[in-house]
Amino acid sequence: MTGVLVTGTDTGVGKTWVACHLAKALAARGLRVGVMKPCETGLTGAGSERALTEAPRGSDAEQLVLASDCRAPLSDILPYAFSLPAAPSVAALEEGANIDFEVIECAYQRLSESHDVVIVEGAGGLLVPLAPHLDFLDLAQRLELEVLAVARTGLGTLNHTALTDRALRSAGLTPLGFVLNSPEEPASESERANLSGLCSLVETPVLAEFPHGEAPPDSLVATVVNSLLDAVGWSSRDRQSESQTSG
């Protein structure tokens, strides 16, 4: 089993979009894909005293479940949900709740026991706090997750991407790569020229650029999938052979 954190250089960069396409592609290769959103905020009807029985319509958690066909209990897929659209630690504090790493860890372990790959989607960027002394960078370290980072193609991405890359490497993590995404509109000519300097700023490879407003070609997603499988020493050929043997 392996786990991968899909993080972003900022909020609204398309983490869920990328994570869902990654989940679909992994499932298409015969892998049992688990998904997890440790905490989602801005959900109507959510709160520390109101346990959700199903993922709210349109939520990140629901999209991940639909993409992966993960049948795990919602309490493992979405351990924490709050109504305030803010950072997890802020939303929890507003409702007098605490986010406990052990709850997230136990949910992740249960998912890992019944799945080949677990995709964990973050909230915002790496340093968004879940709780005091716990952010998504800490989560990646403590759960020993591979890290895939999503960056937008707009202006400001050079700074955000370089900071994300340095934060990961300073923590002793080697990220799988970056996926560029255009969640709002296609990159302009000036933004495209700006992107030309990205590879010289970061050590981590840019694996793919997803097109705006349409599903990425299978070949682009395959590049991301292969990078994950190669990083854990688990080639697609090995996986297919194992699936045929077990079947």
QUIUR-V895268 format. One record per residue. N is the residue number from 1. RES is the residue in three letters. SS is DSSP state (alpha for helix, beta for strand, coil for the rest). PSI is psi as a letter, one per 40 degrees, with the letter a starting at -180 (NA if undefined). NEAR is the number of other C-alpha atoms within 12 Angstrom. Layout:
((N,RES,SS,PSI,NEAR) (N,RES,SS,PSI,NEAR))
This chain:
((1,MET,coil,i,28) (2,THR,beta,i,33) (3,GLY,beta,i,37) (4,VAL,beta,h,44) (5,LEU,beta,h,46) (6,VAL,beta,h,50) (7,THR,beta,i,47) (8,GLY,beta,i,43) (9,THR,coil,e,41) (10,ASP,coil,i,32) (11,THR,coil,i,26) (12,GLY,coil,f,25) (13,VAL,coil,e,37) (14,GLY,coil,f,37) (15,LYS,alpha,d,43) (16,THR,alpha,d,40) (17,TRP,alpha,d,37) (18,VAL,alpha,d,48) (19,ALA,alpha,d,45) (20,CYS,alpha,d,36) (21,HIS,alpha,d,37) (22,LEU,alpha,d,47) (23,ALA,alpha,d,43) (24,LYS,alpha,d,34) (25,ALA,alpha,d,32) (26,LEU,alpha,d,38) (27,ALA,alpha,d,31) (28,ALA,alpha,d,23) (29,ARG,coil,e,28) (30,GLY,coil,e,25) (31,LEU,coil,i,34) (32,ARG,coil,h,32) (33,VAL,beta,h,41) (34,GLY,beta,i,47) (35,VAL,beta,i,54) (36,MET,beta,h,51) (37,LYS,coil,g,44) (38,PRO,coil,d,43) (39,CYS,beta,h,50) (40,GLU,beta,h,42) (41,THR,coil,i,36) (42,GLY,coil,f,25) (43,LEU,coil,h,31) (44,THR,coil,h,19) (45,GLY,coil,e,20) (46,ALA,coil,i,29) (47,GLY,beta,i,30) (48,SER,coil,d,26) (49,GLU,coil,e,16) (50,ARG,beta,g,17) (51,ALA,coil,h,19) (52,LEU,coil,i,28) (53,THR,coil,e,18) (54,GLU,coil,i,25) (55,ALA,coil,h,33) (56,PRO,coil,i,26) (57,ARG,coil,h,17) (58,GLY,coil,e,17) (59,SER,coil,i,26) (60,ASP,alpha,d,36) (61,ALA,alpha,d,46) (62,GLU,alpha,d,29) (63,GLN,alpha,d,29) (64,LEU,alpha,d,40) (65,VAL,alpha,d,39) (66,LEU,alpha,d,25) (67,ALA,alpha,d,29) (68,SER,alpha,e,35) (69,ASP,coil,f,24) (70,CYS,coil,h,33) (71,ARG,coil,e,24) (72,ALA,coil,i,31) (73,PRO,coil,i,23) (74,LEU,alpha,d,31) (75,SER,alpha,d,28) (76,ASP,alpha,d,36) (77,ILE,alpha,d,45) (78,LEU,coil,g,40) (79,PRO,coil,d,41) (80,TYR,beta,h,41) (81,ALA,beta,h,46) (82,PHE,coil,i,38) (83,SER,coil,d,29) (84,LEU,coil,h,24) (85,PRO,coil,g,23) (86,ALA,coil,i,25) (87,ALA,coil,i,32) (88,PRO,alpha,d,42) (89,SER,alpha,d,35) (90,VAL,alpha,d,26) (91,ALA,alpha,d,30) (92,ALA,alpha,d,32) (93,LEU,alpha,d,22) (94,GLU,alpha,d,19) (95,GLU,coil,e,23) (96,GLY,coil,f,14) (97,ALA,coil,i,21) (98,ASN,coil,h,29) (99,ILE,coil,h,33) (100,ASP,coil,h,24) (101,PHE,alpha,d,28) (102,GLU,alpha,d,18) (103,VAL,alpha,d,20) (104,ILE,alpha,d,32) (105,GLU,alpha,d,27) (106,CYS,alpha,d,20) (107,ALA,alpha,d,32) (108,TYR,alpha,d,43) (109,GLN,alpha,d,27) (110,ARG,alpha,d,24) (111,LEU,alpha,d,35) (112,SER,alpha,d,30) (113,GLU,alpha,d,19) (114,SER,alpha,e,23) (115,HIS,coil,i,29) (116,ASP,coil,d,32) (117,VAL,beta,h,40) (118,VAL,beta,h,46) (119,ILE,beta,h,50) (120,VAL,beta,h,51) (121,GLU,beta,h,48) (122,GLY,beta,a,49) (123,ALA,beta,h,43) (124,GLY,beta,b,36) (125,GLY,beta,a,37) (126,LEU,coil,d,39) (127,LEU,coil,e,32) (128,VAL,coil,h,29) (129,PRO,beta,h,30) (130,LEU,beta,d,39) (131,ALA,beta,i,28) (132,PRO,coil,h,19) (133,HIS,coil,f,16) (134,LEU,beta,h,24) (135,ASP,beta,a,29) (136,PHE,alpha,d,45) (137,LEU,alpha,d,40) (138,ASP,alpha,d,29) (139,LEU,alpha,d,39) (140,ALA,alpha,d,37) (141,GLN,alpha,d,26) (142,ARG,alpha,d,21) (143,LEU,coil,e,27) (144,GLU,coil,f,26) (145,LEU,coil,i,36) (146,GLU,beta,i,36) (147,VAL,beta,h,48) (148,LEU,beta,h,47) (149,ALA,beta,h,53) (150,VAL,beta,h,48) (151,ALA,beta,i,45) (152,ARG,beta,i,42) (153,THR,coil,e,42) (154,GLY,coil,i,32) (155,LEU,coil,i,22) (156,GLY,coil,e,19) (157,THR,alpha,d,35) (158,LEU,alpha,d,30) (159,ASN,alpha,d,23) (160,HIS,alpha,d,31) (161,THR,alpha,d,43) (162,ALA,alpha,d,30) (163,LEU,alpha,d,27) (164,THR,alpha,d,39) (165,ASP,alpha,d,40) (166,ARG,alpha,d,23) (167,ALA,alpha,d,27) (168,LEU,alpha,d,37) (169,ARG,alpha,d,20) (170,SER,alpha,d,15) (171,ALA,coil,e,20) (172,GLY,coil,e,17) (173,LEU,coil,i,27) (174,THR,coil,h,28) (175,PRO,coil,i,40) (176,LEU,coil,d,35) (177,GLY,beta,i,38) (178,PHE,beta,i,43) (179,VAL,beta,h,43) (180,LEU,beta,i,40) (181,ASN,beta,i,40) (182,SER,coil,g,33) (183,PRO,coil,d,27) (184,GLU,coil,d,17) (185,GLU,coil,i,17) (186,PRO,coil,i,21) (187,ALA,coil,h,25) (188,SER,coil,i,16) (189,GLU,alpha,d,13) (190,SER,alpha,d,13) (191,GLU,alpha,d,21) (192,ARG,alpha,d,21) (193,ALA,alpha,d,15) (194,ASN,alpha,d,22) (195,LEU,alpha,d,30) (196,SER,coil,d,17) (197,GLY,coil,e,18) (198,LEU,coil,d,31) (199,CYS,coil,d,20) (200,SER,coil,e,15) (201,LEU,coil,d,22) (202,VAL,coil,i,28) (203,GLU,coil,d,23) (204,THR,coil,h,29) (205,PRO,coil,i,27) (206,VAL,beta,h,35) (207,LEU,beta,d,28) (208,ALA,beta,i,32) (209,GLU,beta,h,34) (210,PHE,coil,h,37) (211,PRO,coil,i,26) (212,HIS,coil,h,24) (213,GLY,coil,e,15) (214,GLU,coil,i,17) (215,ALA,coil,h,21) (216,PRO,coil,i,27) (217,PRO,coil,i,18) (218,ASP,alpha,d,20) (219,SER,alpha,d,18) (220,LEU,alpha,d,25) (221,VAL,alpha,d,31) (222,ALA,alpha,d,25) (223,THR,alpha,d,29) (224,VAL,alpha,d,40) (225,VAL,alpha,d,38) (226,ASN,alpha,d,28) (227,SER,alpha,d,32) (228,LEU,alpha,d,38) (229,LEU,alpha,d,30) (230,ASP,alpha,d,20) (231,ALA,alpha,d,23) (232,VAL,coil,e,24) (233,GLY,coil,f,15) (234,TRP,coil,g,22) (235,SER,coil,i,20) (236,SER,alpha,d,27) (237,ARG,alpha,d,16) (238,ASP,alpha,d,18) (239,ARG,alpha,d,27) (240,GLN,alpha,d,19) (241,SER,alpha,d,16) (242,GLU,alpha,d,17) (243,SER,alpha,d,18) (244,GLN,alpha,d,13) (245,THR,alpha,d,9) (246,SER,alpha,d,9) (247,GLY,coil,NA,8))
